Amino acid sequence: MNDARQLYLATYGRIDTIDAAIKKCRLFYVTWKYWHAAKNHALALALVTAYDIYQELSTEEQARSFFGNSDCFPTLTFHQFRDKLSRQGLQYDPTQQNYLGDERMRVNTKMPK
């Protein structure tokens, strides 16, 4: 029982920090479906995690030197980062097959009439 209490006390601050970051995401839409809340929470968590990784890569000298160009990681705020990802998502086309698994997307596997 002490182990569970110790785990809670050691991690509740991190959970509160993550919840605050998710709340700042303001990712929502109005729906009557109750399961959309869990989906929005998962999407916001993924977005916050991606921004955290971006921040870490943009501040580490080793990461900047690995990519060979120190300007490849411009300093973006969270909202600028979210907007940039949104634009990239809107331009995504699985028919171009740029990424692994695109060849198995429905648009590529359906049989022509």
N, C-alpha and C positions, 0 to 999 in steps of 0.2 A: 504494500500500500504506500510506503514511503517513496518507492521508485516512481510510481505514477504521479505523485504530488511533486516530486523533484523535477520530473519531465515537464509538467505543466508550468511550474514556476520558472523553469529555464527557457521556455519557448513562448509564453503568452505575449511577451513584448514584441516578438517578431511577427506573430499572427496579427496583433493590433496594427503594426506598421503596414503589413500587406493589405489588411482590410481598409486602412485609410487610403492607401494608394489606389485600391480598386474603386473606392467611393469617388475619388478625384477623377476617375476615368469617365464618369457620367455616361456609361454605355447602357442604354435602355431603349425600349420601345413599348408602346401600349399594346397589350394583348390580354385575352381572357384565358389563355392557356397557362396553367400553373407551372409547367415544366420549362417554360422559356426563361424563368428567373434563374434556374440552375445553369442553363446554357449561357446566358449573359454573364453570369458569375465566372464561368470557365473561360469565356472569351476575354473578359476583362483581366483575369489572372494571367492568361497567355500574353496579353498585350503589355501588362506591367512587367512581366518577366522578360519579354523581348526588349523592352526599354532599359531594364536593368543591365542586361547583357550588352546592349549598345553602349550604355554609359561606361561600363567597365572596359570595353574594347577601345572606346574613344579616348580614355585617359591613360591606358597602359602603353608605354613606349615600345615594349616588345611586340604588341599587337600592331601598332602603327608601322613598325619597321618590317614586320612579316608581310604586310600587304604592299610594301614598297613605296607608298605614297602617303605622306602625313596629312594630305588634304582629303583623303578618301573618307574620313570620318568628320564631317562638319558638326559643330556643336549645335544640337537641336534641343528645344524644350520638349516636354512630353507631348504637348498638343501639336507641335510641328511634326514630331515623329509619327504620331497617330495619323495626321493628315497625309503624310508622305506614304505610309503603309496603305492608306485607303486608296490613294491614287494608283499605287502599284497593283492593288487588288482589282481595281476596275479595268486596268489594262491587260490583265492576265488572260491568256487564251490557250486552253489546253490543246487546241488543234495544231499549234506550233511545236508542241512536244519538246519544250525546253527543259523540263524537269523530269526526274525519275517518276515513273508511275503514270505519266500523262497518257501513255499509249493504252492504258487500261481504263481511261475515263470513258463514260458513255458516249460522248460525241465522237470518239475515235473507234469504238467497237460496234456501233449500231450498223445493221445491214442496210444498204441502200434499197429503195423500192424497185 
